[in-house]
């Protein structure tokens, strides 16, 4: 059966001398893997649509085994991302995170739109680190590990000063903070941003500029939480960490 789907390339896996397997995240069919025969040949008609992060329309023959690409037409190649090593590192990380927490052929138009909008903003001038933190927060629910962000995870208090407890799975208020001696003390702005990022409609995201301290706090919270509850290790995350240390 011939299937037409709007998709974004998550991953490219070389197969033989000239073929590649494309892992696509599609609006219509969720995550799918398709064989692009001859895509590595210089004059292949699949070459342009078989690049990292390409957003396009893909036609493929669906089968019980590996689907086969019939046609690929590029909508946006996100060239600014691919020409910037830091943006490439961030985009690779969110693509691998999406790949890891979704099941094959599990349709989710919301996730497709989220991923697409994040890449579109990243391809422009928006801060790729902030966009990555937003994506990480939103993917917590998809991964089945959403922390308590609306109130104290112990007493339910919604107002006041909070710290973040990885062990308790969310915020702890001043009265309950001693429950976890290893809690992360973060600025009230970071508390507010974690909540805002989870509920934020990316379409409504304006210009956002964060201090180095705030960025570091958000990274520490999310990195610690994913390490504790995610149960997976991402190669792109290690590469991204190296790039951030070198401050490229």
TARACOR-V230717 format. One record per backbone hydrogen bond with DSSP energy under -0.5 kcal/mol. CO is the residue of the C=O (numbers start at 0). NH is the residue of the N-H. Records with the same first field share a line. If there is no record, write none. Layout:
BEGIN
CO: NH + NH
END
This chain:
BEGIN
0: 61
2: 59
4: 6 + 57
5: 26
6: 55
7: 9 + 24
8: 52
10: 22
11: 13
12: 20
14: 18
17: 39
18: 14
19: 21 + 35
20: 12 + 22
21: 23 + 33
22: 9 + 10
23: 25 + 31
24: 7
25: 29
29: 25
30: 104
31: 23
32: 66
33: 21 + 35
34: 36 + 68
35: 19 + 38
37: 40
40: 43
43: 46
45: 49
46: 49
47: 50
50: 53
53: 8 + 55
54: 74 + 75
55: 6 + 57
56: 72
57: 4
58: 69 + 70
59: 2 + 61
60: 67
66: 34
67: 60
70: 58
71: 73
72: 56
75: 54
77: 80 + 81
78: 82
80: 83
82: 84
83: 87
84: 88
85: 89
86: 90
87: 91
88: 92
89: 93
90: 94
91: 95
92: 96
93: 97
94: 98
95: 99
96: 100
97: 101
98: 101
102: 30 + 105
104: 106
107: 111
108: 112
109: 113
110: 114
111: 115
112: 116
113: 117
114: 118
115: 119
116: 120
117: 121
118: 122
119: 123
120: 123 + 125
126: 130
127: 131
128: 132
129: 133
130: 134
131: 135
132: 136
133: 137
134: 138
135: 139
136: 139
137: 140 + 141
138: 142
139: 144
140: 143
146: 148
147: 170
151: 155
156: 151
160: 173
162: 171
163: 165 + 183
164: 168 + 169
168: 147
169: 164
170: 152
171: 162
172: 175 + 176
175: 178
176: 179
178: 180
179: 182
182: 184
183: 163 + 185
186: 189 + 190
187: 191
188: 192
189: 193
190: 194
191: 195
192: 196
193: 197
194: 198
195: 199
199: 201
200: 203
201: 204
210: 214
211: 215
212: 216
213: 217
214: 218
215: 219
216: 220
217: 221
218: 222
219: 223
220: 224
221: 225
222: 226
223: 227
224: 228
225: 229 + 230
232: 234
233: 237
234: 238
235: 239
236: 240
237: 241
238: 242
239: 243
240: 244
241: 245
242: 246 + 247
END
